[in-house]
Amino acid sequence: MCNIQEQTIPKEIRDRIMAVSNRSLCTRPFMDQVRRICCFHPAALVLREKDMDEADYESMAREVLKLCASYQVPCILHTFTEAAHILGADGIHLPLWKLREAAEKKQLDGFTTIGVSVHAANEALEAQSLGATYLTAGHIYATDCKKGLPPRGTAFLREICQTVSIPVYAIGGIRLEAAQIREVMSCGAVGGCIMSGMMAL
């Protein structure tokens, strides 16, 4: 199903890619796209559909978790901690404000993987202190998702990686290219997050 990408992107690079979902970018049924992502076998899939209400997200997440498990691809849920607990998910990705709230309300128990999006070194330190196990830092390159906003660049990424002791993934404008993944890794990141490229596999 993903033979072309598997041939052009070596496994050691695919292992450094975290897929991020956005069903609005899909040209095929969403679950078909999730299956293609699983076939590609990235390091993990972050189910980011945060525009959904929690009940609909929980219903979708239940099916995505099953599919990812069948391919042995870790699935990290996003934003909705209660739904994640109900589904028995062990991974959650949160914006920093939500991490603060979840830590205060003791809603992080049971999660072995806690990702947080950061945009400054002080945010990275705070997220780490609140229990984050990995960070996404961005946006590193120009991207349509942040149209009109200048990218923070690789110097920013290097600063974040030097500030914390937990893994950092670059996000923003990351393409399905081995050379670019190696570039962010040269800054100290463990890899990169890809949304648009994963939605177009």
Secondary structure, DSSP 8 states (H G I E B T S, - for coil): --HHHHHHS-HHHHTTEEEE--GGG-SS-HHHHHHHHHHH--SEEEE--TTS-HHHHHHHHHHHHHHHHHTT--EEEES-HHHHHHHT-SEEEEEHHHHHHHHHTT--TT-SEEEEEESSHHHHHHHHHTT-SEEEEE--S--GGGTTS---HHHHHHHHHHH-SS-EEEESS--S-HHHHHHHHHTT-SEEEESHHHHT-
